[in-house]
Amino acid sequence: MFGRPYLRADGGDCGLVHVDADPVYVKLSGVCAGCQFGPIIINGMRQRLNEAVRTLVSFRSTEDRT
């Protein structure tokens, strides 16, 4: 996962919550929850996943999920 060791070193974490095609739901936890850099972290995760699966998917934070 994108930058996960760095997030954990600072007391945060990230993970995939729900994967069912598009969008993919992710969750930031610990000190990362509500952090001003959350959108940057999520964008990095999206870029890495898009490179790995060679297709474009969108990401949503679990706070956006209805």
Predicted model as a PDB file, atoms N, CA, C, CB and O in Angstrom, pLDDT in the B-factor column:
MODEL        1                                                                  
ATOM      1  N   MET A   1       0.858  -1.176   0.000  1.00 51.00           N  
ATOM      2  CA  MET A   1       0.000   0.000   0.000  1.00 51.00           C  
ATOM      3  C   MET A   1       0.897   1.230   0.000  1.00 51.00           C  
ATOM      4  CB  MET A   1      -0.972   0.003   1.229  1.00 51.00           C  
ATOM      5  O   MET A   1       1.951   1.238   0.636  1.00 51.00           O  
ATOM      6  N   PHE A   2       0.487   2.239  -0.695  1.00 59.00           N  
ATOM      7  CA  PHE A   2       1.260   3.470  -0.878  1.00 59.00           C  
ATOM      8  C   PHE A   2       1.615   4.113   0.459  1.00 59.00           C  
ATOM      9  CB  PHE A   2       0.480   4.461  -1.739  1.00 59.00           C  
ATOM     10  O   PHE A   2       0.726   4.534   1.200  1.00 59.00           O  
ATOM     11  N   GLY A   3       2.899   4.193   0.769  1.00 76.00           N  
ATOM     12  CA  GLY A   3       3.372   4.922   1.938  1.00 76.00           C  
ATOM     13  C   GLY A   3       2.969   4.375   3.285  1.00 76.00           C  
ATOM     14  O   GLY A   3       3.156   5.053   4.296  1.00 76.00           O  
ATOM     15  N   ARG A   4       2.431   3.192   3.339  1.00 83.00           N  
ATOM     16  CA  ARG A   4       1.920   2.662   4.604  1.00 83.00           C  
ATOM     17  C   ARG A   4       2.964   2.608   5.714  1.00 83.00           C  
ATOM     18  CB  ARG A   4       1.369   1.291   4.384  1.00 83.00           C  
ATOM     19  O   ARG A   4       2.636   2.956   6.848  1.00 83.00           O  
ATOM     20  N   PRO A   5       4.201   2.193   5.451  1.00 87.00           N  
ATOM     21  CA  PRO A   5       5.193   2.200   6.523  1.00 87.00           C  
ATOM     22  C   PRO A   5       5.413   3.590   7.117  1.00 87.00           C  
ATOM     23  CB  PRO A   5       6.503   1.657   6.009  1.00 87.00           C  
ATOM     24  O   PRO A   5       5.639   3.728   8.319  1.00 87.00           O  
ATOM     25  N   TYR A   6       5.347   4.616   6.272  1.00 87.00           N  
ATOM     26  CA  TYR A   6       5.525   5.986   6.756  1.00 87.00           C  
ATOM     27  C   TYR A   6       4.332   6.430   7.601  1.00 87.00           C  
ATOM     28  CB  TYR A   6       5.720   6.949   5.576  1.00 87.00           C  
ATOM     29  O   TYR A   6       4.497   7.095   8.624  1.00 87.00           O  
ATOM     30  N   LEU A   7       3.140   6.059   7.167  1.00 87.00           N  
ATOM     31  CA  LEU A   7       1.949   6.401   7.949  1.00 87.00           C  
ATOM     32  C   LEU A   7       1.994   5.733   9.317  1.00 87.00           C  
ATOM     33  CB  LEU A   7       0.672   5.986   7.199  1.00 87.00           C  
ATOM     34  O   LEU A   7       1.709   6.360  10.338  1.00 87.00           O  
ATOM     35  N   ARG A   8       2.356   4.453   9.325  1.00 91.00           N  
ATOM     36  CA  ARG A   8       2.420   3.713  10.594  1.00 91.00           C  
ATOM     37  C   ARG A   8       3.490   4.276  11.525  1.00 91.00           C  
ATOM     38  CB  ARG A   8       2.697   2.231  10.328  1.00 91.00           C  
ATOM     39  O   ARG A   8       3.304   4.302  12.742  1.00 91.00           O  
ATOM     40  N   ALA A   9       4.598   4.723  10.961  1.00 92.00           N  
ATOM     41  CA  ALA A   9       5.671   5.288  11.782  1.00 92.00           C  
ATOM     42  C   ALA A   9       5.212   6.547  12.498  1.00 92.00           C  
ATOM     43  CB  ALA A   9       6.895   5.595  10.923  1.00 92.00           C  
ATOM     44  O   ALA A   9       5.724   6.882  13.566  1.00 92.00           O  
ATOM     45  N   ASP A  10       4.239   7.249  11.906  1.00 90.00           N  
ATOM     46  CA  ASP A  10       3.723   8.480  12.507  1.00 90.00           C  
ATOM     47  C   ASP A  10       2.452   8.250  13.323  1.00 90.00           C  
ATOM     48  CB  ASP A  10       3.453   9.504  11.427  1.00 90.00           C  
ATOM     49  O   ASP A  10       1.843   9.207  13.800  1.00 90.00           O  
ATOM     50  N   GLY A  11       2.047   6.989  13.486  1.00 93.00           N  
ATOM     51  CA  GLY A  11       0.858   6.693  14.290  1.00 93.00           C  
ATOM     52  C   GLY A  11      -0.436   6.635  13.511  1.00 93.00           C  
ATOM     53  O   GLY A  11      -1.516   6.701  14.098  1.00 93.00           O  
ATOM     54  N   GLY A  12      -0.346   6.513  12.200  1.00 92.00           N  
ATOM     55  CA  GLY A  12      -1.543   6.408  11.365  1.00 92.00           C  
ATOM     56  C   GLY A  12      -1.553   5.109  10.595  1.00 92.00           C  
ATOM     57  O   GLY A  12      -0.661   4.276  10.753  1.00 92.00           O  
ATOM     58  N   ASP A  13      -2.563   4.936   9.762  1.00 91.00           N  
ATOM     59  CA  ASP A  13      -2.660   3.745   8.921  1.00 91.00           C  
ATOM     60  C   ASP A  13      -3.683   4.016   7.823  1.00 91.00           C  
ATOM     61  CB  ASP A  13      -3.057   2.482   9.763  1.00 91.00           C  
ATOM     62  O   ASP A  13      -4.440   4.986   7.878  1.00 91.00           O  
ATOM     63  N   CYS A  14      -3.686   3.139   6.832  1.00 87.00           N  
ATOM     64  CA  CYS A  14      -4.652   3.221   5.749  1.00 87.00           C  
ATOM     65  C   CYS A  14      -4.986   1.811   5.303  1.00 87.00           C  
ATOM     66  CB  CYS A  14      -4.109   4.070   4.565  1.00 87.00           C  
ATOM     67  O   CYS A  14      -4.219   0.877   5.536  1.00 87.00           O  
ATOM     68  N   GLY A  15      -6.127   1.661   4.664  1.00 84.00           N  
ATOM     69  CA  GLY A  15      -6.491   0.344   4.174  1.00 84.00           C  
ATOM     70  C   GLY A  15      -7.667   0.399   3.234  1.00 84.00           C  
ATOM     71  O   GLY A  15      -8.430   1.365   3.225  1.00 84.00           O  
ATOM     72  N   LEU A  16      -7.808  -0.644   2.442  1.00 81.00           N  
ATOM     73  CA  LEU A  16      -8.964  -0.793   1.568  1.00 81.00           C  
ATOM     74  C   LEU A  16     -10.131  -1.296   2.404  1.00 81.00           C  
ATOM     75  CB  LEU A  16      -8.661  -1.763   0.382  1.00 81.00           C  
ATOM     76  O   LEU A  16      -9.979  -2.236   3.183  1.00 81.00           O  
ATOM     77  N   VAL A  17     -11.276  -0.685   2.249  1.00 85.00           N  
ATOM     78  CA  VAL A  17     -12.458  -1.074   3.006  1.00 85.00           C  
ATOM     79  C   VAL A  17     -13.399  -1.900   2.147  1.00 85.00           C  
ATOM     80  CB  VAL A  17     -13.181   0.159   3.544  1.00 85.00           C  
ATOM     81  O   VAL A  17     -13.913  -2.928   2.586  1.00 85.00           O  
ATOM     82  N   HIS A  18     -13.622  -1.443   0.917  1.00 82.00           N  
ATOM     83  CA  HIS A  18     -14.594  -2.117   0.055  1.00 82.00           C  
ATOM     84  C   HIS A  18     -14.118  -2.022  -1.386  1.00 82.00           C  
ATOM     85  CB  HIS A  18     -16.016  -1.495   0.212  1.00 82.00           C  
ATOM     86  O   HIS A  18     -13.864  -0.931  -1.897  1.00 82.00           O  
ATOM     87  N   VAL A  19     -14.002  -3.167  -2.032  1.00 78.00           N  
ATOM     88  CA  VAL A  19     -13.602  -3.198  -3.431  1.00 78.00           C  
ATOM     89  C   VAL A  19     -14.671  -3.966  -4.196  1.00 78.00           C  
ATOM     90  CB  VAL A  19     -12.184  -3.849  -3.614  1.00 78.00           C  
ATOM     91  O   VAL A  19     -14.833  -5.174  -4.020  1.00 78.00           O  
ATOM     92  N   ASP A  20     -15.390  -3.256  -5.040  1.00 75.00           N  
ATOM     93  CA  ASP A  20     -16.410  -3.878  -5.888  1.00 75.00           C  
ATOM     94  C   ASP A  20     -16.484  -3.050  -7.163  1.00 75.00           C  
ATOM     95  CB  ASP A  20     -17.821  -3.958  -5.162  1.00 75.00           C  
ATOM     96  O   ASP A  20     -17.446  -2.318  -7.395  1.00 75.00           O  
ATOM     97  N   ALA A  21     -15.460  -3.182  -7.973  1.00 74.00           N  
ATOM     98  CA  ALA A  21     -15.318  -2.411  -9.212  1.00 74.00           C  
ATOM     99  C   ALA A  21     -14.968  -0.969  -8.885  1.00 74.00           C  
ATOM    100  CB  ALA A  21     -16.614  -2.472 -10.055  1.00 74.00           C  
ATOM    101  O   ALA A  21     -13.895  -0.710  -8.339  1.00 74.00           O  
ATOM    102  N   ASP A  22     -15.845  -0.027  -9.203  1.00 77.00           N  
ATOM    103  CA  ASP A  22     -15.524   1.390  -9.079  1.00 77.00           C  
ATOM    104  C   ASP A  22     -16.692   2.103  -8.408  1.00 77.00           C  
ATOM    105  CB  ASP A  22     -15.213   2.019 -10.468  1.00 77.00           C  
ATOM    106  O   ASP A  22     -17.813   1.954  -8.894  1.00 77.00           O  
ATOM    107  N   PRO A  23     -16.524   2.846  -7.356  1.00 82.00           N  
ATOM    108  CA  PRO A  23     -15.278   3.272  -6.737  1.00 82.00           C  
ATOM    109  C   PRO A  23     -14.744   2.272  -5.718  1.00 82.00           C  
ATOM    110  CB  PRO A  23     -15.474   4.602  -6.078  1.00 82.00           C  
ATOM    111  O   PRO A  23     -15.444   1.351  -5.298  1.00 82.00           O  
ATOM    112  N   VAL A  24     -13.502   2.475  -5.336  1.00 83.00           N  
ATOM    113  CA  VAL A  24     -12.847   1.710  -4.280  1.00 83.00           C  
ATOM    114  C   VAL A  24     -12.908   2.573  -3.018  1.00 83.00           C  
ATOM    115  CB  VAL A  24     -11.350   1.329  -4.664  1.00 83.00           C  
ATOM    116  O   VAL A  24     -12.572   3.756  -3.062  1.00 83.00           O  
ATOM    117  N   TYR A  25     -13.333   1.990  -1.898  1.00 85.00           N  
ATOM    118  CA  TYR A  25     -13.423   2.742  -0.643  1.00 85.00           C  
ATOM    119  C   TYR A  25     -12.217   2.455   0.233  1.00 85.00           C  
ATOM    120  CB  TYR A  25     -14.720   2.397   0.109  1.00 85.00           C  
ATOM    121  O   TYR A  25     -11.845   1.299   0.438  1.00 85.00           O  
ATOM    122  N   VAL A  26     -11.612   3.517   0.749  1.00 85.00           N  
ATOM    123  CA  VAL A  26     -10.439   3.403   1.604  1.00 85.00           C  
ATOM    124  C   VAL A  26     -10.703   4.113   2.928  1.00 85.00           C  
ATOM    125  CB  VAL A  26      -9.189   3.992   0.906  1.00 85.00           C  
ATOM    126  O   VAL A  26     -11.599   4.950   3.041  1.00 85.00           O  
ATOM    127  N   LYS A  27      -9.894   3.752   3.927  1.00 87.00           N  
ATOM    128  CA  LYS A  27     -10.044   4.361   5.237  1.00 87.00           C  
ATOM    129  C   LYS A  27      -8.682   4.760   5.774  1.00 87.00           C  
ATOM    130  CB  LYS A  27     -10.752   3.404   6.209  1.00 87.00           C  
ATOM    131  O   LYS A  27      -7.734   3.975   5.755  1.00 87.00           O  
ATOM    132  N   LEU A  28      -8.602   5.986   6.251  1.00 90.00           N  
ATOM    133  CA  LEU A  28      -7.423   6.449   6.962  1.00 90.00           C  
ATOM    134  C   LEU A  28      -7.756   6.385   8.448  1.00 90.00           C  
ATOM    135  CB  LEU A  28      -7.002   7.906   6.516  1.00 90.00           C  
ATOM    136  O   LEU A  28      -8.846   6.782   8.858  1.00 90.00           O  
ATOM    137  N   SER A  29      -6.826   5.890   9.250  1.00 91.00           N  
ATOM    138  CA  SER A  29      -7.092   5.760  10.678  1.00 91.00           C  
ATOM    139  C   SER A  29      -5.927   6.307  11.495  1.00 91.00           C  
ATOM    140  CB  SER A  29      -7.356   4.294  11.043  1.00 91.00           C  
ATOM    141  O   SER A  29      -4.890   6.691  10.954  1.00 91.00           O  
ATOM    142  N   GLY A  30      -6.123   6.335  12.805  1.00 92.00           N  
ATOM    143  CA  GLY A  30      -5.114   6.890  13.693  1.00 92.00           C  
ATOM    144  C   GLY A  30      -4.985   8.382  13.453  1.00 92.00           C  
ATOM    145  O   GLY A  30      -5.982   9.068  13.226  1.00 92.00           O  
ATOM    146  N   VAL A  31      -3.760   8.887  13.502  1.00 92.00           N  
ATOM    147  CA  VAL A  31      -3.554  10.323  13.304  1.00 92.00           C  
ATOM    148  C   VAL A  31      -3.856  10.754  11.872  1.00 92.00           C  
ATOM    149  CB  VAL A  31      -2.125  10.698  13.661  1.00 92.00           C  
ATOM    150  O   VAL A  31      -3.977  11.949  11.603  1.00 92.00           O  
ATOM    151  N   CYS A  32      -3.980   9.804  10.954  1.00 88.00           N  
ATOM    152  CA  CYS A  32      -4.284  10.143   9.561  1.00 88.00           C  
ATOM    153  C   CYS A  32      -5.755  10.490   9.354  1.00 88.00           C  
ATOM    154  CB  CYS A  32      -3.903   8.991   8.652  1.00 88.00           C  
ATOM    155  O   CYS A  32      -6.095  11.195   8.403  1.00 88.00           O  
ATOM    156  N   ALA A  33      -6.625  10.006  10.228  1.00 88.00           N  
ATOM    157  CA  ALA A  33      -8.053  10.291  10.109  1.00 88.00           C  
ATOM    158  C   ALA A  33      -8.267  11.789  10.321  1.00 88.00           C  
ATOM    159  CB  ALA A  33      -8.887   9.453  11.138  1.00 88.00           C  
ATOM    160  O   ALA A  33      -7.958  12.320  11.388  1.00 88.00           O  
ATOM    161  N   GLY A  34      -8.788  12.456   9.319  1.00 86.00           N  
ATOM    162  CA  GLY A  34      -9.035  13.880   9.410  1.00 86.00           C  
ATOM    163  C   GLY A  34      -7.828  14.755   9.162  1.00 86.00           C  
ATOM    164  O   GLY A  34      -7.917  15.976   9.293  1.00 86.00           O  
ATOM    165  N   CYS A  35      -6.703  14.165   8.807  1.00 87.00           N  
ATOM    166  CA  CYS A  35      -5.479  14.936   8.553  1.00 87.00           C  
ATOM    167  C   CYS A  35      -5.639  15.768   7.284  1.00 87.00           C  
ATOM    168  CB  CYS A  35      -4.250  13.995   8.430  1.00 87.00           C  
ATOM    169  O   CYS A  35      -6.312  15.352   6.340  1.00 87.00           O  
ATOM    170  N   GLN A  36      -5.022  16.930   7.269  1.00 91.00           N  
ATOM    171  CA  GLN A  36      -5.099  17.799   6.093  1.00 91.00           C  
ATOM    172  C   GLN A  36      -4.429  17.187   4.861  1.00 91.00           C  
ATOM    173  CB  GLN A  36      -4.460  19.138   6.402  1.00 91.00           C  
ATOM    174  O   GLN A  36      -4.704  17.601   3.735  1.00 91.00           O  
ATOM    175  N   PHE A  37      -3.558  16.209   5.071  1.00 88.00           N  
ATOM    176  CA  PHE A  37      -2.886  15.553   3.952  1.00 88.00           C  
ATOM    177  C   PHE A  37      -3.618  14.302   3.476  1.00 88.00           C  
ATOM    178  CB  PHE A  37      -1.475  15.193   4.343  1.00 88.00           C  
ATOM    179  O   PHE A  37      -3.131  13.615   2.578  1.00 88.00           O  
ATOM    180  N   GLY A  38      -4.775  13.992   4.058  1.00 86.00           N  
ATOM    181  CA  GLY A  38      -5.554  12.816   3.671  1.00 86.00           C  
ATOM    182  C   GLY A  38      -5.824  12.720   2.188  1.00 86.00           C  
ATOM    183  O   GLY A  38      -5.609  11.656   1.607  1.00 86.00           O  
ATOM    184  N   PRO A  39      -6.291  13.793   1.539  1.00 87.00           N  
ATOM    185  CA  PRO A  39      -6.536  13.712   0.095  1.00 87.00           C  
ATOM    186  C   PRO A  39      -5.280  13.390  -0.708  1.00 87.00           C  
ATOM    187  CB  PRO A  39      -7.120  15.012  -0.397  1.00 87.00           C  
ATOM    188  O   PRO A  39      -5.362  12.716  -1.735  1.00 87.00           O  
ATOM    189  N   ILE A  40      -4.134  13.856  -0.260  1.00 87.00           N  
ATOM    190  CA  ILE A  40      -2.877  13.561  -0.951  1.00 87.00           C  
ATOM    191  C   ILE A  40      -2.531  12.083  -0.797  1.00 87.00           C  
ATOM    192  CB  ILE A  40      -1.729  14.445  -0.405  1.00 87.00           C  
ATOM    193  O   ILE A  40      -2.097  11.436  -1.750  1.00 87.00           O  
ATOM    194  N   ILE A  41      -2.724  11.560   0.398  1.00 84.00           N  
ATOM    195  CA  ILE A  41      -2.455  10.138   0.656  1.00 84.00           C  
ATOM    196  C   ILE A  41      -3.378   9.276  -0.194  1.00 84.00           C  
ATOM    197  CB  ILE A  41      -2.637   9.801   2.162  1.00 84.00           C  
ATOM    198  O   ILE A  41      -2.928   8.321  -0.827  1.00 84.00           O  
ATOM    199  N   ILE A  42      -4.662   9.605  -0.212  1.00 84.00           N  
ATOM    200  CA  ILE A  42      -5.632   8.833  -0.994  1.00 84.00           C  
ATOM    201  C   ILE A  42      -5.310   8.911  -2.482  1.00 84.00           C  
ATOM    202  CB  ILE A  42      -7.062   9.341  -0.735  1.00 84.00           C  
ATOM    203  O   ILE A  42      -5.443   7.912  -3.190  1.00 84.00           O  
ATOM    204  N   ASN A  43      -4.893  10.066  -2.967  1.00 85.00           N  
ATOM    205  CA  ASN A  43      -4.510  10.204  -4.368  1.00 85.00           C  
ATOM    206  C   ASN A  43      -3.309   9.324  -4.696  1.00 85.00           C  
ATOM    207  CB  ASN A  43      -4.197  11.666  -4.695  1.00 85.00           C  
ATOM    208  O   ASN A  43      -3.273   8.695  -5.754  1.00 85.00           O  
ATOM    209  N   GLY A  44      -2.332   9.272  -3.805  1.00 84.00           N  
ATOM    210  CA  GLY A  44      -1.175   8.393  -4.014  1.00 84.00           C  
ATOM    211  C   GLY A  44      -1.571   6.932  -4.052  1.00 84.00           C  
ATOM    212  O   GLY A  44      -1.050   6.167  -4.863  1.00 84.00           O  
ATOM    213  N   MET A  45      -2.492   6.536  -3.179  1.00 82.00           N  
ATOM    214  CA  MET A  45      -2.993   5.160  -3.186  1.00 82.00           C  
ATOM    215  C   MET A  45      -3.689   4.849  -4.508  1.00 82.00           C  
ATOM    216  CB  MET A  45      -3.960   4.929  -2.009  1.00 82.00           C  
ATOM    217  O   MET A  45      -3.494   3.779  -5.084  1.00 82.00           O  
ATOM    218  N   ARG A  46      -4.502   5.794  -4.984  1.00 82.00           N  
ATOM    219  CA  ARG A  46      -5.222   5.614  -6.246  1.00 82.00           C  
ATOM    220  C   ARG A  46      -4.242   5.452  -7.404  1.00 82.00           C  
ATOM    221  CB  ARG A  46      -6.162   6.806  -6.507  1.00 82.00           C  
ATOM    222  O   ARG A  46      -4.421   4.576  -8.250  1.00 82.00           O  
ATOM    223  N   GLN A  47      -3.209   6.291  -7.446  1.00 84.00           N  
ATOM    224  CA  GLN A  47      -2.223   6.202  -8.519  1.00 84.00           C  
ATOM    225  C   GLN A  47      -1.518   4.851  -8.525  1.00 84.00           C  
ATOM    226  CB  GLN A  47      -1.199   7.319  -8.385  1.00 84.00           C  
ATOM    227  O   GLN A  47      -1.334   4.242  -9.579  1.00 84.00           O  
ATOM    228  N   ARG A  48      -1.122   4.385  -7.334  1.00 83.00           N  
ATOM    229  CA  ARG A  48      -0.428   3.093  -7.257  1.00 83.00           C  
ATOM    230  C   ARG A  48      -1.332   1.943  -7.695  1.00 83.00           C  
ATOM    231  CB  ARG A  48       0.075   2.844  -5.831  1.00 83.00           C  
ATOM    232  O   ARG A  48      -0.884   1.043  -8.405  1.00 83.00           O  
ATOM    233  N   LEU A  49      -2.600   1.962  -7.281  1.00 80.00           N  
ATOM    234  CA  LEU A  49      -3.525   0.900  -7.684  1.00 80.00           C  
ATOM    235  C   LEU A  49      -3.783   0.957  -9.184  1.00 80.00           C  
ATOM    236  CB  LEU A  49      -4.852   1.014  -6.911  1.00 80.00           C  
ATOM    237  O   LEU A  49      -3.817  -0.083  -9.841  1.00 80.00           O  
ATOM    238  N   ASN A  50      -3.963   2.144  -9.730  1.00 80.00           N  
ATOM    239  CA  ASN A  50      -4.176   2.270 -11.173  1.00 80.00           C  
ATOM    240  C   ASN A  50      -2.989   1.730 -11.962  1.00 80.00           C  
ATOM    241  CB  ASN A  50      -4.426   3.729 -11.547  1.00 80.00           C  
ATOM    242  O   ASN A  50      -3.174   1.106 -13.007  1.00 80.00           O  
ATOM    243  N   GLU A  51      -1.780   1.961 -11.475  1.00 84.00           N  
ATOM    244  CA  GLU A  51      -0.587   1.415 -12.132  1.00 84.00           C  
ATOM    245  C   GLU A  51      -0.569  -0.104 -12.040  1.00 84.00           C  
ATOM    246  CB  GLU A  51       0.692   1.996 -11.505  1.00 84.00           C  
ATOM    247  O   GLU A  51      -0.194  -0.783 -12.996  1.00 84.00           O  
ATOM    248  N   ALA A  52      -0.971  -0.636 -10.901  1.00 81.00           N  
ATOM    249  CA  ALA A  52      -0.920  -2.085 -10.697  1.00 81.00           C  
ATOM    250  C   ALA A  52      -1.954  -2.825 -11.536  1.00 81.00           C  
ATOM    251  CB  ALA A  52      -1.128  -2.410  -9.233  1.00 81.00           C  
ATOM    252  O   ALA A  52      -1.656  -3.887 -12.081  1.00 81.00           O  
ATOM    253  N   VAL A  53      -3.156  -2.285 -11.647  1.00 78.00           N  
ATOM    254  CA  VAL A  53      -4.212  -2.994 -12.377  1.00 78.00           C  
ATOM    255  C   VAL A  53      -4.361  -2.498 -13.813  1.00 78.00           C  
ATOM    256  CB  VAL A  53      -5.534  -2.845 -11.649  1.00 78.00           C  
ATOM    257  O   VAL A  53      -5.143  -3.051 -14.586  1.00 78.00           O  
ATOM    258  N   ARG A  54      -3.616  -1.461 -14.165  1.00 76.00           N  
ATOM    259  CA  ARG A  54      -3.605  -0.894 -15.518  1.00 76.00           C  
ATOM    260  C   ARG A  54      -4.993  -0.474 -16.002  1.00 76.00           C  
ATOM    261  CB  ARG A  54      -3.019  -1.894 -16.486  1.00 76.00           C  
ATOM    262  O   ARG A  54      -5.351  -0.663 -17.164  1.00 76.00           O  
ATOM    263  N   THR A  55      -5.743   0.084 -15.100  1.00 76.00           N  
ATOM    264  CA  THR A  55      -7.041   0.648 -15.436  1.00 76.00           C  
ATOM    265  C   THR A  55      -7.297   1.803 -14.484  1.00 76.00           C  
ATOM    266  CB  THR A  55      -8.178  -0.427 -15.351  1.00 76.00           C  
ATOM    267  O   THR A  55      -6.630   1.919 -13.456  1.00 76.00           O  
ATOM    268  N   LEU A  56      -8.236   2.640 -14.806  1.00 67.00           N  
ATOM    269  CA  LEU A  56      -8.529   3.782 -13.953  1.00 67.00           C  
ATOM    270  C   LEU A  56      -9.686   3.458 -13.022  1.00 67.00           C  
ATOM    271  CB  LEU A  56      -8.851   5.021 -14.797  1.00 67.00           C  
ATOM    272  O   LEU A  56     -10.763   3.054 -13.460  1.00 67.00           O  
ATOM    273  N   VAL A  57      -9.448   3.639 -11.749  1.00 73.00           N  
ATOM    274  CA  VAL A  57     -10.508   3.489 -10.754  1.00 73.00           C  
ATOM    275  C   VAL A  57     -10.531   4.754  -9.912  1.00 73.00           C  
ATOM    276  CB  VAL A  57     -10.290   2.213  -9.860  1.00 73.00           C  
ATOM    277  O   VAL A  57      -9.525   5.453  -9.790  1.00 73.00           O  
ATOM    278  N   SER A  58     -11.681   5.038  -9.337  1.00 78.00           N  
ATOM    279  CA  SER A  58     -11.773   6.190  -8.443  1.00 78.00           C  
ATOM    280  C   SER A  58     -11.780   5.698  -7.005  1.00 78.00           C  
ATOM    281  CB  SER A  58     -13.043   7.037  -8.743  1.00 78.00           C  
ATOM    282  O   SER A  58     -12.219   4.585  -6.715  1.00 78.00           O  
ATOM    283  N   PHE A  59     -11.294   6.532  -6.127  1.00 75.00           N  
ATOM    284  CA  PHE A  59     -11.222   6.221  -4.698  1.00 75.00           C  
ATOM    285  C   PHE A  59     -12.179   7.124  -3.961  1.00 75.00           C  
ATOM    286  CB  PHE A  59      -9.777   6.384  -4.149  1.00 75.00           C  
ATOM    287  O   PHE A  59     -12.395   8.269  -4.360  1.00 75.00           O  
ATOM    288  N   ARG A  60     -12.753   6.617  -2.892  1.00 76.00           N  
ATOM    289  CA  ARG A  60     -13.583   7.392  -1.990  1.00 76.00           C  
ATOM    290  C   ARG A  60     -13.168   7.074  -0.574  1.00 76.00           C  
ATOM    291  CB  ARG A  60     -15.085   7.102  -2.210  1.00 76.00           C  
ATOM    292  O   ARG A  60     -12.861   5.929  -0.244  1.00 76.00           O  
ATOM    293  N   SER A  61     -13.161   8.086   0.252  1.00 75.00           N  
ATOM    294  CA  SER A  61     -12.944   7.887   1.675  1.00 75.00           C  
ATOM    295  C   SER A  61     -14.201   7.267   2.261  1.00 75.00           C  
ATOM    296  CB  SER A  61     -12.589   9.227   2.390  1.00 75.00           C  
ATOM    297  O   SER A  61     -15.295   7.499   1.745  1.00 75.00           O  
ATOM    298  N   THR A  62     -14.074   6.486   3.322  1.00 74.00           N  
ATOM    299  CA  THR A  62     -15.260   5.876   3.926  1.00 74.00           C  
ATOM    300  C   THR A  62     -16.213   6.939   4.452  1.00 74.00           C  
ATOM    301  CB  THR A  62     -14.857   4.927   5.059  1.00 74.00           C  
ATOM    302  O   THR A  62     -17.403   6.661   4.601  1.00 74.00           O  
ATOM    303  N   GLU A  63     -15.731   8.156   4.739  1.00 66.00           N  
ATOM    304  CA  GLU A  63     -16.618   9.221   5.173  1.00 66.00           C  
ATOM    305  C   GLU A  63     -17.548   9.657   4.054  1.00 66.00           C  
ATOM    306  CB  GLU A  63     -15.814  10.405   5.673  1.00 66.00           C  
ATOM    307  O   GLU A  63     -18.611  10.216   4.323  1.00 66.00           O  
ATOM    308  N   ASP A  64     -17.163   9.410   2.783  1.00 53.00           N  
ATOM    309  CA  ASP A  64     -17.978   9.779   1.628  1.00 53.00           C  
ATOM    310  C   ASP A  64     -19.031   8.726   1.294  1.00 53.00           C  
ATOM    311  CB  ASP A  64     -17.092  10.008   0.425  1.00 53.00           C  
ATOM    312  O   ASP A  64     -19.934   8.981   0.497  1.00 53.00           O  
ATOM    313  N   ARG A  65     -18.921   7.566   1.889  1.00 50.00           N  
ATOM    314  CA  ARG A  65     -19.787   6.440   1.544  1.00 50.00           C  
ATOM    315  C   ARG A  65     -21.164   6.616   2.157  1.00 50.00           C  
ATOM    316  CB  ARG A  65     -19.167   5.119   2.010  1.00 50.00           C  
ATOM    317  O   ARG A  65     -21.294   6.907   3.346  1.00 50.00           O  
ATOM    318  N   THR A  66     -22.193   6.436   1.337  1.00 45.00           N  
ATOM    319  CA  THR A  66     -23.566   6.534   1.829  1.00 45.00           C  
ATOM    320  C   THR A  66     -24.262   5.194   1.742  1.00 45.00           C  
ATOM    321  CB  THR A  66     -24.349   7.583   1.044  1.00 45.00           C  
ATOM    322  O   THR A  66     -25.431   5.081   2.113  1.00 45.00           O  
TER     323      THR A  66                                                      
ENDMDL                                                                          
END                                                                             
